[in-house]
Amino acid sequence: MRVLVLGAGYAGLTLARDLERRLPADADLTVVNDSPHHLVQHEVHRAIRRPAVADAIQVPLDEALDRAEVVVDRVTGVDRDARTVELAAGDALGYDYCAVCLGAQTAYYGIPGLEAHSVPLKRVADAETIRTRFFDDCDEGGTVVVGGAGLSGVQVAGELAALRDEEGAHADIVLVERLDAVAPSFDASFRRAVRDELLDRGVEIRTETTVESVTDATVEADTGDIDYDLLVWTGGIAGDDAMGGERPAVRADLRLDRRTFVVGDAARHLRRIGRMEWTNACRRVV
Ligand SMILES: Cc1cc2nc3c(=O)[nH]c(=O)nc-3n(C[C@H](O)[C@H](O)[C@H](O)COP(=O)(O)OP(=O)(O)OC[C@H]3O[C@@H](n4cnc5c(N)ncnc54)[C@H](O)[C@@H]3O)c2cc1C
């Protein structure tokens, strides 16, 4: 039996480590990831203010895994009928069971100029770009606009405000959100606490503001233009190219079909799953 885990982020690495323990000894377990490291992605915003964090949040996969074979390559497609996975460089891999854990990429929603003029935050290199551009373009009175006030956006705005204060810089930091609150998918007390903390740190918050287009110097929103020197976009996620940009919807069993599963950000989960359901989903792969 050959089991493939595609992606070694939070979902893929957790699953692969579970499967290392649970699969029978004669089963082949292969993890495909486009980097030889696991990135602790939910800490990547910290590398903006503390570049040394980058080392701590990139864990070599051969240290994190035991019996799994690691293939470092980019997945370009999954053919569920043929039960094969296409790779950018290597030969296609066949599978008996496959878990797609490829995470998500930044969504730009077709907003004119947005992708060309903004910096996303998914990788360590993005954090490095944001830090460099902050010091080059903003610290003597420039404006950073952070688009999207989900967890990534509020954490980026908070890190930039702390960096500004530590360095005695003079940048304005503006957090823009289409909905009527920061951290809009969380409960009211959390939303209030995040908002108050950001305001205390001198972040300007503009909710109910929809970005309509972006030029090289201006965010054009439905509530008016905002001139910027650096635009960080954390306004949403879309599926990986290997999944045609889609995040397929799955139920608690995480199945796309009998032999193919989707786990983590790669999927839209119809509801949150608990530890027991996760364990059961792993058992189904086994
Ligand atoms: C700045 C920031 C702050 C965040 N803060 C929080 C937080 O506080 N709390 C929280 O719950 N969540 C937070 N998140 C979200 C959290 O990081 C994600 O939900 C989580 O990383 C999803 O895990 P995943 O394994 O599904 O995807 P990922 O962690 O994105 O892992 C996907 C893996 O697949 C690899 N990969 C992608 N495409 C390919 C391909 N085609 N071929 C091969 N390999 C590929 C990637 O390199 C990566 O290793 C934050 C995210 C960001 C960016």
The ligand as a MOL file (V3000), in Angstrom:
LIG
                    3D

  0  0  0     0  0            999 V3000
M  V30 BEGIN CTAB
M  V30 COUNTS 53 58 0 0 0
M  V30 BEGIN ATOM
M  V30 1 C 0.9750 35.5450 9.2840 0
M  V30 2 C 0.0420 34.4100 9.6320 0
M  V30 3 C -0.4390 34.2940 10.9260 0
M  V30 4 C -1.3180 33.2610 11.2490 0
M  V30 5 N -1.7570 33.1650 12.5280 0
M  V30 6 C -2.5830 32.1560 12.8770 0
M  V30 7 C -3.0350 31.9990 14.2090 0
M  V30 8 O -2.6900 32.7930 15.0890 0
M  V30 9 N -3.8630 30.9560 14.4900 0
M  V30 10 C -4.2650 30.0710 13.5210 0
M  V30 11 O -5.0110 29.1310 13.8220 0
M  V30 12 N -3.8470 30.1880 12.2570 0
M  V30 13 C -3.0280 31.2070 11.9080 0
M  V30 14 N -2.6130 31.3130 10.6150 0
M  V30 15 C -3.0900 30.3340 9.6340 0
M  V30 16 C -2.2660 29.0370 9.7230 0
M  V30 17 O -0.9090 29.3290 9.5280 0
M  V30 18 C -2.7850 28.0780 8.6540 0
M  V30 19 O -4.1450 27.8240 8.9120 0
M  V30 20 C -2.0080 26.7730 8.6600 0
M  V30 21 O -0.6380 27.0120 8.3670 0
M  V30 22 C -2.6070 25.8470 7.6210 0
M  V30 23 O -1.8630 24.6470 7.6100 0
M  V30 24 P -1.8390 23.7740 6.2990 0
M  V30 25 O -0.9360 22.6350 6.6110 0
M  V30 26 O -3.1910 23.5070 5.7980 0
M  V30 27 O -1.1470 24.7110 5.1970 0
M  V30 28 P 0.3200 25.3100 5.1690 0
M  V30 29 O 0.8320 25.5490 6.5310 0
M  V30 30 O 0.2530 26.4460 4.2060 0
M  V30 31 O 1.1760 24.1260 4.5440 0
M  V30 32 C 1.1180 23.7940 3.1800 0
M  V30 33 C 2.4180 23.0870 2.8190 0
M  V30 34 O 2.3420 22.6470 1.4860 0
M  V30 35 C 3.4730 23.1040 0.7400 0
M  V30 36 N 2.9940 23.3080 -0.6180 0
M  V30 37 C 2.0980 24.2240 -1.0460 0
M  V30 38 N 1.8440 24.0690 -2.3450 0
M  V30 39 C 2.6030 23.0210 -2.7410 0
M  V30 40 C 2.7550 22.3290 -3.9850 0
M  V30 41 N 2.0580 22.6790 -5.0860 0
M  V30 42 N 3.6100 21.2840 -4.0370 0
M  V30 43 C 4.2940 20.8860 -2.9300 0
M  V30 44 N 4.1860 21.4950 -1.7280 0
M  V30 45 C 3.3420 22.5280 -1.6480 0
M  V30 46 C 3.9170 24.3640 1.4570 0
M  V30 47 O 5.2790 24.6640 1.2440 0
M  V30 48 C 3.6390 23.9910 2.9090 0
M  V30 49 O 4.7120 23.2790 3.4550 0
M  V30 50 C -1.7320 32.3360 10.2600 0
M  V30 51 C -1.2370 32.4410 8.9570 0
M  V30 52 C -0.3590 33.4570 8.6270 0
M  V30 53 C 0.1680 33.5580 7.2180 0
M  V30 END ATOM
M  V30 BEGIN BOND
M  V30 1 1 1 2
M  V30 2 1 2 3
M  V30 3 2 2 52
M  V30 4 2 3 4
M  V30 5 1 4 5
M  V30 6 1 4 50
M  V30 7 2 5 6
M  V30 8 1 6 7
M  V30 9 1 6 13
M  V30 10 2 7 8
M  V30 11 1 7 9
M  V30 12 1 9 10
M  V30 13 2 10 11
M  V30 14 1 10 12
M  V30 15 2 12 13
M  V30 16 1 13 14
M  V30 17 1 14 15
M  V30 18 1 14 50
M  V30 19 1 15 16
M  V30 20 1 16 17
M  V30 21 1 16 18
M  V30 22 1 18 19
M  V30 23 1 18 20
M  V30 24 1 20 21
M  V30 25 1 20 22
M  V30 26 1 22 23
M  V30 27 1 23 24
M  V30 28 2 24 25
M  V30 29 1 24 26
M  V30 30 1 24 27
M  V30 31 1 27 28
M  V30 32 2 28 29
M  V30 33 1 28 30
M  V30 34 1 28 31
M  V30 35 1 31 32
M  V30 36 1 32 33
M  V30 37 1 33 34
M  V30 38 1 33 48
M  V30 39 1 34 35
M  V30 40 1 35 36
M  V30 41 1 35 46
M  V30 42 1 36 37
M  V30 43 1 36 45
M  V30 44 2 37 38
M  V30 45 1 38 39
M  V30 46 1 39 40
M  V30 47 2 39 45
M  V30 48 1 40 41
M  V30 49 2 40 42
M  V30 50 1 42 43
M  V30 51 2 43 44
M  V30 52 1 44 45
M  V30 53 1 46 47
M  V30 54 1 46 48
M  V30 55 1 48 49
M  V30 56 2 50 51
M  V30 57 1 51 52
M  V30 58 1 52 53
M  V30 END BOND
M  V30 END CTAB
M  END
